[in-house]
Amino acid sequence: MGGGRLSLRKAFSQYNPKTKEQIENLLRNGMNKELRDRLCCRLTFGTAGLRSAMGAGFCYINDLTVIQSTQGMYKYLERCFSDFKQRGFVVGYDTRGQVTSSCSSKRLAKLTAAVLLAKGIPVYLFSKYVPTPFVPYAVQQLKAVAGVMITASHNRKEDNGYKVYWENGAQITSPHDKEILKCIEECVEPWNGSWNENLVETSHLTQDPLEEISKSYMEDLKKICYHRELNTKTNLKFIHTSFHGVGHDYVQLAFKAFGFKPPIPVPEQKDPDPDFSTVKCPNPEEGESVLELSLRLAEKESARVVVATDPDADRLAVAELQEHGRWKVFTGNELAALFGWWMFRSWKVNSSKEADVKSVYMLATTVSSKILKAIALKEGFHFEETLPGFKWIGSRVKDLLDNGKEVLFAFEESIGFMCGTSVLDKDGVSAAVVIAEMASYLETKNLTLAQQLTEIYEMYGYHISKTSYFLCYDPSTIKRIFEKLRNFDSPKSYPKSCGAYDILHVRDVTTGYDSSQLNKKSVLPVSKNSQMITFTFQNGCVATLRTSGTEPKIKYYAEMCARPERSDKTFLEELLQKVIEALIKNFLEPSKNGLIWRSV
C-alpha cells in the first residue's frame, strides 16, 4: 500500500493521538474500504498544489503527509539549488483548523519549517496568518528558493492544502510537481527532527518576515494607485467581509495605502473562524446567498459597494447596489472586463509618449471570458491564454517580464485577479482596493461600476457568459462522461452537434487534440491529469467542460462573444441559455449519471 514502508502505528499514532484514534476506529469497525481509500493512494498536485480533507491517511492532509511532502521538497530543492542554505525558504499559513484530527494550518506550517530547520535551512516563517499572495511576494522579495502556503483557500471547512511556489514567485508547474512527488515517495520515513515543531522557537535559522513583507507589499501596492487625492475625498462607503479568514487586517492596510478611509467590516465575519459559522460555504463566488450579512450591513450603512475576500484573501467578489434597490453581484468575467478597461486606461493616461503599446500584455485562462482579447484587438496590446489555474499565468507572466514586456492584468473567471506584477498570483487584497479606486473615480463621472461595464461591452462587444457546475463524487462516472464525448457516434469521434447546435471545432487538452489546427494538435500544453474539452459552435458560442482541480466537480463554462455592432443583449442571453441546456442534456446527462446540481 502507498507509504507501506511505514507501519500504521508509527505513521499515525506515535505523534498525533487524534489520527491514531481515527485509524484504530476504522480497524476496530472493520471499515476496510475506507482504510484502503485512506492508505493506498497519495496526494497529488492539482491546480492549487496538494489539497484534501484533514484527517488520518496518506491521501489526507495531516502532520505526517505534510512532513513527507516537505522532506520530498527538501530533497528536490537541494538538487536544484546549490545555494539553498544561503537563500532559505518561505512558509505562510491561513486560519484553518480541525479539532478531530488536531490539525491546524499553523501547526502544519510549524512542522513544514521544522523539517527544513533540522536540515540547516533558513526558514522565513510568518508569525501570524497571512493572505496567500504574501508567500509568493515574499519568495521574490527575500530571494528565497521556494515557499509553501498552508491553505485550502475557499474550500469547505474540512479541507486544507499545501501550495508550493518556485523561486520566480509563481506556483510550481511541470516538471517540478512530478519530480517533487517522486522525491516524496523516496522520503516517507520521517527524519530525526522532522516532528520537532519546537525548532521554530529555538533555532537561530528561523526568521519572521511579517513586518518587512507587509510594509514592502503595501508600498508596492501604491504603484497601481492612480487617484490618491480623489480617494481621500470620496464620499463612497465600502463594506468588506473577510469570510472568517485572514483578510481583515490586510485589506484595512491596503485601503489606507490608497488614501481611503477604512472599509466597514462585517463584524460577524471579521475574525478568523475555522468553522466558517455564518456561511454554508466559505466561497464568495457563490454569490448573493453567501453575501447576505454584507449586503444587509451595506444597506444599514448606506454603502453602495461590497468587497468580499475569500478565507485566504486571494480572490475577490464585488457587489454593487443598483438604482432599483437590488444588488448586482458581478461575475469574475464581468469584473475582469472592468479591471482590464481600468488597468489599460490607467497605463495609457500615465505612460510617456515613447511607451509602446505592443509591449503591453494581458492574460487569462482559456475557460475565462474573451473580453480582454476584444479590448486588445481594438487597443493594440497583446492578449494571451493559458491553461486553467493561476500557476500557468504566473509562470508565463514571469517569462514576459524577463523579456522586457509589461503585463498590466491577468485573471481567471473564478474571481481570481492579478493587478500589476508585484505578486505573480491572484490577489484579493490588491484587487479589493483597485476596485474601490475605480468606483470612486467613476462616481466623479456619475457612473456606477455596472454602468461602466455596459459602456465597455458597447465599445468592445458584448461577452455574455455563464459558469456553473455539477457535483460528482465518483471518478469512474466522470471518466465515462468524458470518454463518451471522445467516442460519441463512433470510436475516436467527437460530437458534430449538440442538440440543434452545430459544432465548428473541438479542442481536447487532455489528449492534445484540436480540430481547428492544421496539424490537429492543441497549442495549449497537454494536461493528462485532468479532463477538459472545449466546443466552438457555429453560432459563436464557446463552451468548455472540465473537472475541478480542487473539488469533486464537473464545471461548465459557456460564452457568447459578439461584435460591437451586435448589441442585442437579450437575444445573446437567450441563445446562450439554450446552448447550455443542450450541453447539459446531451453531454452531461445529469439524471443518467447521478450528477448533483449546484444548490445555490
KEKELUM-237198 format. One record per residue (C-alpha): x, y, z; residue in one letter. Coordinates in steps of 0.05 Angstrom, whole numbers, padded with zeros to 5 digits, always signed. Last residue first. Layout:
XYZa/...
% end
This chain:
-00542+00556-00097v/-00551+00480-00100s/-00507+00463-00159r/-00539+00401-00189w/-00517+00332-00165i/-00497+00285-00221l/-00526+00214-00220g/-00501+00197-00290n/-00570+00183-00321k/-00603+00242-00286s/-00546+00290-00301p/-00538+00275-00376e/-00472+00312-00384l/-00466+00315-00460f/-00537+00316-00488n/-00579+00348-00433k/-00526+00392-00402i/-00499+00417-00469l/-00570+00428-00496a/-00588+00470-00435e/-00523+00509-00442i/-00538+00522-00516v/-00608+00547-00499k/-00581+00593-00444q/-00530+00623-00491l/-00584+00637-00543l/-00628+00672-00492e/-00570+00715-00466e/-00549+00734-00537l/-00621+00754-00556f/-00627+00796-00493t/-00561+00831-00505k/-00578+00854-00575d/-00514+00895-00585s/-00487+00864-00648r/-00448+00925-00673e/-00394+00916-00620p/-00380+00844-00644r/-00410+00789-00602a/-00378+00735-00558c/-00427+00685-00529m/-00395+00648-00471e/-00401+00580-00437a/-00363+00549-00379y/-00381+00482-00349y/-00353+00451-00287k/-00353+00377-00267i/-00340+00379-00192k/-00307+00337-00138p/-00262+00395-00113e/-00191+00421-00123t/-00171+00412-00195g/-00242+00417-00220s/-00262+00374-00279t/-00275+00406-00346r/-00329+00421-00397l/-00317+00482-00441t/-00366+00521-00484a/-00352+00573-00538v/-00414+00604-00571c/-00404+00636-00639g/-00466+00607-00674n/-00424+00553-00709q/-00404+00526-00641f/-00334+00521-00610t/-00331+00462-00563f/-00277+00457-00509t/-00257+00391-00474i/-00221+00387-00407m/-00207+00327-00363q/-00149+00329-00315s/-00084+00290-00306n/-00068+00288-00380k/-00056+00363-00388s/-00028+00373-00458v/+00002+00443-00466p/-00041+00494-00503l/-00029+00497-00579v/-00071+00433-00586s/-00052+00388-00644k/-00097+00375-00705k/-00037+00390-00751n/-00077+00445-00787l/-00106+00469-00721q/-00181+00479-00711s/-00192+00405-00696s/-00151+00409-00632d/-00126+00345-00599y/-00075+00344-00541g/-00108+00285-00505t/-00129+00322-00441t/-00129+00389-00477v/-00187+00366-00521d/-00205+00421-00571r/-00267+00413-00615v/-00286+00458-00673h/-00347+00480-00712l/-00402+00446-00672i/-00473+00451-00698d/-00529+00469-00650y/-00597+00435-00652a/-00579+00383-00599g/-00504+00386-00592c/-00471+00377-00659s/-00411+00343-00692k/-00394+00304-00628p/-00323+00276-00624y/-00302+00212-00659s/-00248+00165-00634k/-00295+00105-00637p/-00364+00121-00667s/-00421+00169-00653d/-00390+00198-00589f/-00323+00166-00576n/-00286+00225-00546r/-00350+00252-00515l/-00364+00183-00486k/-00294+00183-00455e/-00312+00248-00420f/-00375+00221-00387i/-00343+00154-00370r/-00284+00188-00335k/-00331+00229-00292i/-00371+00167-00274t/-00307+00129-00256s/-00286+00187-00210p/-00350+00180-00168d/-00363+00240-00123y/-00397+00283-00177c/-00421+00353-00162l/-00447+00393-00221f/-00420+00461-00241y/-00433+00532-00262s/-00406+00586-00308t/-00446+00633-00352k/-00421+00683-00402s/-00445+00742-00443i/-00389+00780-00477h/-00420+00841-00510y/-00375+00877-00558g/-00316+00925-00547y/-00349+00993-00540m/-00419+00971-00521e/-00389+00919-00474y/-00345+00971-00440i/-00403+01020-00434e/-00445+00966-00401t/-00390+00953-00351l/-00386+01027-00337q/-00460+01027-00319q/-00450+00968-00272a/-00390+01001-00238l/-00432+01063-00227t/-00425+01128-00265l/-00435+01200-00245n/-00366+01217-00273k/-00339+01232-00202t/-00371+01166-00180e/-00330+01132-00234l/-00266+01152-00198y/-00291+01127-00131s/-00313+01061-00162a/-00245+01051-00196m/-00209+01067-00131e/-00252+01016-00094a/-00240+00964-00149i/-00165+00975-00141v/-00171+00967-00065v/-00205+00900-00069a/-00160+00874-00126a/-00098+00888-00084s/-00124+00847-00026v/-00156+00793-00069g/-00090+00773-00102d/-00083+00722-00158k/-00011+00702-00168d/+00053+00734-00194l/+00051+00787-00139v/+00084+00855-00153s/+00061+00847-00225t/+00003+00895-00234g/-00069+00875-00219c/-00075+00799-00214m/-00146+00775-00208f/-00181+00710-00187g/-00257+00713-00185i/-00267+00642-00214s/-00261+00672-00284e/-00185+00671-00283e/-00147+00736-00289f/-00087+00776-00314a/-00070+00850-00314f/-00019+00901-00334l/+00039+00859-00360v/+00097+00899-00389e/+00148+00863-00433k/+00223+00864-00425g/+00236+00790-00438n/+00242+00774-00363d/+00174+00806-00354l/+00143+00761-00407l/+00174+00698-00377d/+00149+00719-00307k/+00079+00730-00335v/+00080+00660-00366r/+00098+00627-00299s/+00045+00666-00261g/-00009+00651-00313i/+00004+00576-00313w/+00003+00572-00237k/-00060+00613-00238f/-00101+00553-00259g/-00136+00536-00324p/-00088+00530-00384l/-00062+00596-00412t/-00088+00650-00459e/-00051+00710-00486e/-00071+00782-00503f/-00025+00833-00534h/-00037+00908-00539f/-00066+00945-00599g/-00128+00979-00569e/-00182+00946-00612k/-00153+00876-00614l/-00132+00881-00541a/-00202+00901-00517i/-00232+00841-00554a/-00179+00793-00526k/-00192+00821-00457l/-00266+00804-00466i/-00250+00731-00483k/-00282+00707-00418s/-00247+00653-00378s/-00240+00579-00394v/-00174+00591-00431t/-00142+00625-00371t/-00130+00700-00379a/-00072+00745-00397l/-00058+00819-00411m/+00004+00845-00446y/+00037+00911-00464v/+00099+00913-00508s/+00057+00930-00570k/+00030+00991-00533v/+00100+01022-00537d/+00114+01078-00487a/+00152+01135-00520e/+00096+01185-00506k/+00104+01171-00432s/+00052+01129-00396s/+00004+01154-00342n/-00060+01162-00383v/-00048+01100-00425k/-00029+01056-00366w/-00090+01079-00326s/-00136+01065-00385r/-00105+00996-00393f/-00113+00979-00319m/-00184+01006-00318w/-00210+00970-00380w/-00179+00904-00359g/-00205+00912-00287f/-00276+00927-00311l/-00277+00870-00362a/-00245+00824-00309a/-00301+00843-00260l/-00352+00819-00312e/-00314+00753-00322n/-00310+00740-00248g/-00385+00751-00242t/-00411+00815-00210f/-00462+00812-00154v/-00515+00863-00171k/-00558+00885-00112w/-00629+00910-00118r/-00653+00979-00098g/-00678+01000-00167h/-00617+01045-00176e/-00567+00988-00165q/-00527+00970-00103l/-00460+00940-00121e/-00429+00872-00104a/-00357+00850-00112v/-00323+00783-00102a/-00248+00778-00093l/-00199+00720-00091r/-00130+00712-00058d/-00154+00731+00011a/-00142+00664+00045d/-00214+00659+00070p/-00245+00692+00008d/-00244+00768+00001t/-00311+00804-00005a/-00319+00876-00029v/-00386+00910-00021v/-00403+00975-00057v/-00462+01023-00046r/-00456+01037+00029a/-00516+01068+00063s/-00493+01038+00130e/-00556+00997+00141k/-00560+00977+00068e/-00486+00957+00069a/-00497+00917+00132l/-00553+00878+00098r/-00509+00866+00037l/-00450+00841+00078s/-00492+00794+00121l/-00525+00762+00059e/-00461+00753+00019l/-00466+00676+00019v/-00533+00674-00018s/-00515+00735-00061e/-00459+00700-00098g/-00427+00631-00095e/-00360+00662-00115e/-00355+00687-00043p/-00334+00616-00024n/-00336+00599+00050p/-00395+00551+00045c/-00458+00549+00087k/-00439+00617+00115v/-00442+00645+00187t/-00400+00591+00222s/-00339+00589+00177f/-00317+00532+00223d/-00244+00554+00221p/-00264+00623+00249d/-00217+00681+00238p/-00245+00750+00257d/-00284+00798+00212k/-00343+00752+00195q/-00394+00772+00249e/-00369+00844+00249p/-00376+00856+00174v/-00320+00906+00165p/-00331+00979+00144i/-00276+00998+00095p/-00222+01042+00126p/-00220+01114+00100k/-00183+01114+00034f/-00113+01141+00018g/-00091+01083-00025f/-00043+01057+00029a/-00100+01063+00080k/-00144+01019+00036f/-00088+00968+00033a/-00079+00969+00109l/-00153+00954+00121q/-00150+00899+00068v/-00091+00868+00107y/-00124+00869+00175d/-00189+00838+00151h/-00164+00786+00101g/-00144+00724+00140v/-00208+00685+00143g/-00278+00687+00173h/-00306+00708+00105f/-00263+00771+00101s/-00322+00817+00091t/-00312+00889+00069h/-00364+00944+00063i/-00345+01008+00025f/-00371+01079+00033k/-00368+01129-00024l/-00360+01201-00003n/-00292+01206-00037t/-00242+01257-00012k/-00181+01214+00006t/-00192+01171-00056n/-00192+01233-00101l/-00123+01251-00075e/-00098+01180-00084r/-00121+01175-00156h/-00072+01130-00193y/-00055+01074-00143c/-00022+01017-00181i/+00048+01033-00156k/+00019+01045-00087k/+00014+00969-00078l/+00090+00966-00076d/+00089+01005-00010e/+00035+00960+00019m/+00076+00898+00000y/+00140+00927+00029s/+00107+00942+00097k/+00074+00874+00100s/+00138+00839+00078i/+00183+00873+00129e/+00134+00865+00187e/+00117+00793+00173l/+00186+00766+00155p/+00195+00725+00219d/+00263+00690+00217q/+00281+00619+00239t/+00353+00599+00229l/+00372+00614+00301h/+00331+00553+00320s/+00294+00552+00387t/+00223+00576+00372e/+00213+00541+00304v/+00253+00482+00330l/+00195+00469+00377n/+00159+00437+00318e/+00203+00376+00328n/+00168+00324+00284w/+00221+00328+00229s/+00278+00327+00279g/+00302+00258+00261n/+00274+00242+00192w/+00203+00219+00179p/+00201+00155+00136e/+00166+00172+00071v/+00227+00202+00036c/+00234+00166-00031e/+00160+00174-00047e/+00166+00249-00031i/+00223+00254-00081c/+00180+00225-00136k/+00124+00275-00117l/+00175+00332-00121i/+00196+00310-00191e/+00123+00308-00214k/+00109+00378-00188d/+00174+00407-00215h/+00163+00381-00286p/+00110+00410-00290s/+00084+00473-00256t/+00101+00505-00189i/+00063+00566-00167q/+00096+00631-00188a/+00144+00674-00146g/+00203+00660-00192n/+00237+00619-00137e/+00181+00568-00140w/+00116+00570-00101y/+00082+00509-00069v/+00011+00505-00041k/-00001+00454+00014y/-00075+00445+00029g/-00132+00440+00079n/-00202+00414+00078d/-00257+00401+00129e/-00280+00474+00128k/-00303+00471+00055r/-00256+00500+00002n/-00246+00576-00005h/-00170+00575+00003s/-00147+00506+00025a/-00086+00536+00058t/-00015+00522+00082i/+00027+00567+00038m/+00095+00540+00017v/+00156+00576-00009g/+00215+00570-00057a/+00288+00587-00069v/+00284+00650-00027a/+00303+00717-00058k/+00272+00754+00001l/+00228+00798-00043q/+00213+00742-00093q/+00194+00689-00042v/+00159+00743+00000a/+00111+00761-00057y/+00097+00687-00070p/+00080+00680+00004v/+00043+00745+00015f/-00007+00727-00041p/-00036+00672+00006t/-00060+00725+00055p/-00025+00720+00122v/-00033+00684+00189y/+00016+00707+00242k/+00089+00694+00259s/+00106+00685+00185f/+00161+00633+00178l/+00222+00654+00137y/+00262+00590+00143v/+00339+00584+00139p/+00357+00512+00120i/+00402+00472+00168g/+00370+00404+00157k/+00330+00407+00222a/+00307+00476+00201l/+00277+00446+00138l/+00235+00393+00172v/+00217+00441+00228a/+00190+00494+00180a/+00139+00446+00150t/+00122+00423+00220l/+00110+00496+00241k/+00066+00508+00179a/+00026+00445+00196l/+00015+00472+00266r/-00008+00540+00239k/-00054+00508+00188s/-00088+00468+00242s/-00095+00393+00253c/-00113+00361+00319s/-00150+00309+00276s/-00219+00318+00308t/-00205+00390+00327v/-00197+00416+00257q/-00163+00481+00238g/-00160+00534+00184r/-00131+00603+00198t/-00083+00613+00139d/-00010+00595+00134y/+00058+00620+00109g/+00126+00588+00099v/+00185+00618+00060v/+00250+00581+00045f/+00324+00597+00051g/+00374+00634+00008r/+00440+00613+00039q/+00425+00540+00053k/+00392+00532-00016f/+00455+00559-00051d/+00469+00497-00092s/+00397+00498-00116f/+00363+00444-00157c/+00385+00380-00120r/+00375+00411-00051e/+00307+00435-00076l/+00287+00364-00094y/+00308+00333-00028k/+00278+00390+00012y/+00212+00385-00025m/+00209+00310-00013g/+00221+00322+00062q/+00167+00376+00059t/+00117+00329+00028s/+00133+00275+00079q/+00125+00324+00137i/+00059+00349+00107v/+00035+00277+00098t/+00053+00261+00170l/+00022+00320+00205d/-00043+00314+00166n/-00074+00329+00098i/-00107+00266+00071y/-00085+00218+00015c/-00036+00182+00060f/-00088+00174+00115g/-00111+00206+00180a/-00150+00271+00177g/-00155+00338+00141m/-00191+00335+00075a/-00151+00345+00011s/-00107+00394-00026r/-00036+00389-00053l/-00019+00446-00102g/-00073+00492-00129a/-00086+00466-00199t/-00073+00395-00175g/-00010+00364-00145f/-00021+00293-00120t/-00037+00265-00051l/-00021+00191-00043r/-00061+00127-00051c/-00070+00063-00013c/-00079+00089+00058l/-00142+00130+00060r/-00182+00093+00007d/-00157+00025+00034r/-00178+00043+00105l/-00245+00067+00077e/-00255+00000+00042k/-00233-00039+00104n/-00283-00009+00153m/-00277-00068+00201g/-00302-00028+00260n/-00239-00037+00301r/-00194-00021+00241l/-00233+00043+00225l/-00233+00063+00298n/-00158+00049+00304e/-00144+00094+00244i/-00184+00153+00272q/-00155+00144+00342e/-00084+00146+00317k/-00102+00209+00278t/-00123+00242+00343k/-00065+00214+00384p/-00015+00251+00339n/+00059+00235+00350y/+00066+00160+00354q/-00002+00144+00325s/-00007+00156+00250f/+00058+00133+00219a/+00086+00091+00275k/+00023+00052+00287r/+00007+00045+00213l/+00076+00016+00200s/+00114+00058+00150l/+00144+00024+00090r/+00073+00019+00063g/+00073+00092+00040g/+00022+00073-00012g/+00000+00000+00000m/
% end
